[in-house]
Amino acid sequence: MKIKGAKIYFLGIGGIGMSALARWFKANGASVLGYDLVQTSLTNELTSEGINIHYTDNPNLIPSDITMVIYTPAIPESNSEFQYLRDSEIPVYKRAEIIGKLSEDLFTVAIGGTHGKTSITALTAHILKNAGLNITALVGGICKNYNSNLILSNTTDVFVVEADEFDRSLLKISPDIAVITSADNDHLDIYKDNQDIRDTFINFALKIPEKGKLIYNSNLDFFSLPEDRYSYGTEDADFCGKDIRIEKGFFVFDFVSSNNVIKNIKINTPGIHNIENSVAAAAVASFLGVDNEAIIAGIESFKGVERRMEIKISSRDFVFIDDYAHHPAEIKTTIDAIRRLHPNKKLTVIFQPHLFSRTRDFADEFAHELSKADNVLLLDIYPAREKSIPGITSHTICDKIKDSKAVVTDRKSILKMFQKDKPELLLTIGAGDIGIFAKKLENEFKIDETNN
């Protein structure tokens, strides 16, 4: 695959995974340009980095001299640029196919699972980079240490990448070390049932070569594969986080394996799940020869990923946290972590459901987890790639939440509400554009605090 001097067109360039890959190609000497439906802060950053982007679905805006097209499966079949490019003689690849080609040529650490893969990918990459290894990492979120979703070295000895289960993209990757975090029901428009999801992760694990390593969450009970496999978790695991406690507002733990103990590791991102993430990342690092001091330094200097338990404001009378959680299991994990850190504060949650199909498939589960909050404010469903489903709205969840403490509302109403009555503990969650609203709320609250 010729990169230097190539002219590569990205269809859906503003996606978090697509933008990381676009940045990688540009850093390696390609000319990069593309289309996206919506202009965002991320596409503005790409433009400032020299990547030309347009926002009108118009094949006439595509240059005639492009050499390759990379697209995201989130692009609908009805997109006229997609139809034009698919019918042209220009080579057209899914993002997953390109990641697969890169993984064939590089020693690859691939992190997969229905939850947690972005955080583990970012932390693993940071530990390795901080320890002096030559890495390239494509991350599905903005790493706060680097203010980017791409982490680069001058050369690449280790390629760290997320293995996305959507559209079974992970099966394109050739991992030397694989981490599998979870296998909950999700993307039921792709998978027929949980066994189908499990089988896909098993097939992913089977791609590990004979000398490779599989590191999997100890909660997963279906890995009886012949290659080297190691569990991680906080109980009865090959790599284990033990003696978990909270000290001065931070989670602290010991990393324990059969031949190693690292004591008193402090993490900056709260929650038992982030201890599990740290254990998984430390396991990868140990297999790659990183010593204990460098593992501690990497974990403790890791600032986290935007919208992953991101603490926006923390004061005596007000705490505001923003998180990407968009699946019931993720919401459970996030709320549990916040309740553990702030057991006596009244919790208000703003949730934007992501996808009509996910709302339909998990309405009961969403309602059950959201019922653990004191107040719930539901925004309209973020449709992403989907068309609406008759009868499925945010009220589908709201009507199932206990004790009538939930309401479907809009952003303007929330802003007015908070001007009169600021919550004690606020959590914004969802995978749509609620992150933009979270930034607006953060600014409003900071202005309010300054005025007072």
Solvent accessible surface area in square Angstrom, and as a share of the most:
residue,aa,sasa,rsa
1,M,105,0.47
2,K,149,0.63
3,I,34,0.17
4,K,158,0.67
5,G,60,0.57
6,A,8,0.06
7,K,51,0.22
8,I,0,0.00
9,Y,1,0.00
10,F,0,0.00
11,L,0,0.00
12,G,5,0.05
13,I,0,0.00
14,G,17,0.16
15,G,32,0.31
16,I,62,0.31
17,G,14,0.13
18,M,4,0.02
19,S,0,0.00
20,A,0,0.00
21,L,0,0.00
22,A,0,0.00
23,R,19,0.07
24,W,21,0.07
25,F,0,0.00
26,K,77,0.33
27,A,60,0.46
28,N,62,0.32
29,G,36,0.35
30,A,8,0.06
31,S,56,0.36
32,V,9,0.05
33,L,14,0.07
34,G,1,0.01
35,Y,6,0.02
36,D,22,0.11
37,L,132,0.65
38,V,85,0.49
39,Q,110,0.49
40,T,47,0.27
41,S,72,0.46
42,L,25,0.12
43,T,0,0.00
44,N,68,0.35
45,E,65,0.29
46,L,0,0.00
47,T,71,0.42
48,S,94,0.61
49,E,74,0.33
50,G,56,0.54
51,I,1,0.01
52,N,108,0.55
53,I,18,0.09
54,H,36,0.16
55,Y,64,0.24
56,T,81,0.47
57,D,56,0.29
58,N,44,0.23
59,P,38,0.24
60,N,135,0.69
61,L,84,0.42
62,I,16,0.08
63,P,39,0.25
64,S,116,0.75
65,D,85,0.44
66,I,10,0.05
67,T,70,0.41
68,M,15,0.07
69,V,0,0.00
70,I,0,0.00
71,Y,32,0.12
72,T,21,0.12
73,P,44,0.27
74,A,47,0.37
75,I,24,0.12
76,P,66,0.42
77,E,117,0.52
78,S,88,0.57
79,N,10,0.05
80,S,40,0.26
81,E,0,0.00
82,F,15,0.06
83,Q,71,0.32
84,Y,107,0.41
85,L,0,0.00
86,R,114,0.42
87,D,111,0.57
88,S,34,0.22
89,E,176,0.79
90,I,36,0.18
91,P,65,0.41
92,V,44,0.25
93,Y,60,0.23
94,K,56,0.24
95,R,42,0.15
96,A,10,0.08
97,E,58,0.26
98,I,0,0.00
99,I,2,0.01
100,G,2,0.02
101,K,77,0.32
102,L,11,0.06
103,S,3,0.02
104,E,123,0.55
105,D,120,0.62
106,L,46,0.23
107,F,82,0.34
108,T,0,0.00
109,V,0,0.00
110,A,0,0.00
111,I,0,0.00
112,G,0,0.00
113,G,0,0.00
114,T,8,0.05
115,H,27,0.12
116,G,32,0.31
117,K,28,0.12
118,T,12,0.07
119,S,15,0.10
120,I,0,0.00
121,T,0,0.00
122,A,0,0.00
123,L,6,0.03
124,T,0,0.00
125,A,0,0.00
126,H,9,0.04
127,I,0,0.00
128,L,0,0.00
129,K,64,0.27
130,N,74,0.38
131,A,35,0.27
132,G,62,0.59
133,L,46,0.23
134,N,59,0.30
135,I,0,0.00
136,T,2,0.01
137,A,0,0.00
138,L,2,0.01
139,V,3,0.02
140,G,12,0.12
141,G,3,0.03
142,I,24,0.12
143,C,0,0.00
144,K,80,0.34
145,N,42,0.22
146,Y,68,0.26
147,N,106,0.54
148,S,19,0.12
149,N,0,0.00
150,L,18,0.09
151,I,3,0.01
152,L,64,0.32
153,S,25,0.16
154,N,161,0.83
155,T,82,0.47
156,T,42,0.24
157,D,83,0.43
158,V,8,0.05
159,F,1,0.00
160,V,0,0.00
161,V,0,0.00
162,E,22,0.10
163,A,0,0.00
164,D,49,0.25
165,E,5,0.02
166,F,27,0.11
167,D,44,0.23
168,R,80,0.29
169,S,17,0.11
170,L,0,0.00
171,L,55,0.27
172,K,99,0.42
173,I,4,0.02
174,S,38,0.25
175,P,1,0.00
176,D,33,0.17
177,I,5,0.03
178,A,0,0.00
179,V,0,0.00
180,I,0,0.00
181,T,11,0.06
182,S,17,0.11
183,A,10,0.07
184,D,53,0.28
185,N,57,0.29
186,D,5,0.03
187,H,26,0.12
188,L,58,0.29
189,D,77,0.40
190,I,51,0.26
191,Y,3,0.01
192,K,171,0.73
193,D,64,0.33
194,N,42,0.22
195,Q,99,0.44
196,D,21,0.11
197,I,1,0.01
198,R,70,0.26
199,D,60,0.31
200,T,4,0.02
201,F,1,0.00
202,I,37,0.19
203,N,71,0.37
204,F,0,0.00
205,A,0,0.00
206,L,95,0.47
207,K,74,0.31
208,I,11,0.05
209,P,61,0.38
210,E,161,0.72
211,K,187,0.79
212,G,4,0.04
213,K,47,0.20
214,L,0,0.00
215,I,0,0.00
216,Y,25,0.10
217,N,10,0.05
218,S,40,0.26
219,N,119,0.61
220,L,22,0.11
221,D,109,0.56
222,F,29,0.12
223,F,13,0.05
224,S,96,0.62
225,L,22,0.11
226,P,126,0.79
227,E,25,0.11
228,D,63,0.33
229,R,94,0.34
230,Y,58,0.22
231,S,12,0.08
232,Y,2,0.01
233,G,0,0.00
234,T,33,0.19
235,E,133,0.60
236,D,144,0.75
237,A,22,0.17
238,D,69,0.36
239,F,17,0.07
240,C,2,0.01
241,G,0,0.00
242,K,98,0.42
243,D,93,0.48
244,I,44,0.22
245,R,53,0.19
246,I,66,0.34
247,E,83,0.37
248,K,200,0.85
249,G,49,0.47
250,F,74,0.31
251,F,1,0.01
252,V,8,0.04
253,F,1,0.00
254,D,10,0.05
255,F,1,0.00
256,V,36,0.21
257,S,15,0.10
258,S,119,0.77
259,N,138,0.71
260,N,38,0.19
261,V,77,0.44
262,I,4,0.02
263,K,127,0.54
264,N,91,0.47
265,I,0,0.00
266,K,74,0.31
267,I,5,0.03
268,N,55,0.28
269,T,20,0.12
270,P,8,0.05
271,G,0,0.00
272,I,55,0.28
273,H,45,0.20
274,N,13,0.06
275,I,0,0.00
276,E,29,0.13
277,N,14,0.07
278,S,3,0.02
279,V,0,0.00
280,A,0,0.00
281,A,0,0.00
282,A,0,0.00
283,A,0,0.00
284,V,0,0.00
285,A,0,0.00
286,S,38,0.25
287,F,61,0.26
288,L,43,0.21
289,G,66,0.63
290,V,12,0.07
291,D,85,0.44
292,N,46,0.24
293,E,125,0.56
294,A,21,0.16
295,I,0,0.00
296,I,51,0.26
297,A,46,0.35
298,G,0,0.00
299,I,4,0.02
300,E,60,0.27
301,S,49,0.31
302,F,15,0.06
303,K,126,0.54
304,G,2,0.02
305,V,3,0.02
306,E,51,0.23
307,R,32,0.12
308,R,44,0.16
309,M,4,0.02
310,E,23,0.10
311,I,77,0.39
312,K,27,0.11
313,I,14,0.07
314,S,78,0.51
315,S,44,0.29
316,R,230,0.84
317,D,99,0.51
318,F,0,0.00
319,V,3,0.02
320,F,0,0.00
321,I,0,0.00
322,D,1,0.00
323,D,11,0.06
324,Y,71,0.27
325,A,3,0.02
326,H,26,0.12
327,H,9,0.04
328,P,8,0.05
329,A,31,0.24
330,E,28,0.13
331,I,0,0.00
332,K,92,0.39
333,T,46,0.27
334,T,4,0.02
335,I,1,0.00
336,D,60,0.31
337,A,5,0.04
338,I,0,0.00
339,R,64,0.23
340,R,112,0.41
341,L,33,0.16
342,H,37,0.16
343,P,91,0.57
344,N,142,0.73
345,K,42,0.18
346,K,110,0.47
347,L,0,0.00
348,T,11,0.06
349,V,0,0.00
350,I,0,0.00
351,F,0,0.00
352,Q,7,0.03
353,P,0,0.00
354,H,24,0.11
355,L,4,0.02
356,F,25,0.11
357,S,11,0.07
358,R,8,0.03
359,T,0,0.00
360,R,112,0.41
361,D,47,0.24
362,F,14,0.06
363,A,7,0.05
364,D,91,0.47
365,E,80,0.36
366,F,1,0.00
367,A,3,0.02
368,H,102,0.45
369,E,17,0.08
370,L,0,0.00
371,S,16,0.11
372,K,70,0.30
373,A,2,0.01
374,D,50,0.26
375,N,50,0.26
376,V,0,0.00
377,L,9,0.04
378,L,0,0.00
379,L,6,0.03
380,D,103,0.53
381,I,17,0.08
382,Y,71,0.27
383,P,55,0.35
384,A,47,0.37
385,R,74,0.27
386,E,37,0.16
387,K,182,0.77
388,S,81,0.53
389,I,44,0.22
390,P,129,0.81
391,G,73,0.71
392,I,25,0.13
393,T,65,0.38
394,S,2,0.01
395,H,96,0.43
396,T,31,0.18
397,I,0,0.00
398,C,18,0.11
399,D,114,0.59
400,K,97,0.41
401,I,11,0.05
402,K,125,0.53
403,D,122,0.63
404,S,111,0.71
405,K,49,0.21
406,A,19,0.15
407,V,71,0.41
408,V,31,0.18
409,T,25,0.14
410,D,76,0.40
411,R,72,0.26
412,K,156,0.66
413,S,46,0.30
414,I,0,0.00
415,L,31,0.16
416,K,132,0.56
417,M,75,0.33
418,F,18,0.07
419,Q,140,0.62
420,K,182,0.77
421,D,101,0.53
422,K,64,0.27
423,P,16,0.10
424,E,80,0.36
425,L,0,0.00
426,L,0,0.00
427,L,0,0.00
428,T,0,0.00
429,I,0,0.00
430,G,0,0.00
431,A,14,0.11
432,G,17,0.17
433,D,47,0.24
434,I,0,0.00
435,G,10,0.09
436,I,111,0.56
437,F,5,0.02
438,A,0,0.00
439,K,94,0.40
440,K,94,0.40
441,L,1,0.01
442,E,28,0.12
443,N,87,0.44
444,E,65,0.29
445,F,8,0.03
446,K,92,0.39
447,I,99,0.50
448,D,56,0.29
449,E,67,0.30
450,T,114,0.66
451,N,116,0.59
452,N,145,0.74
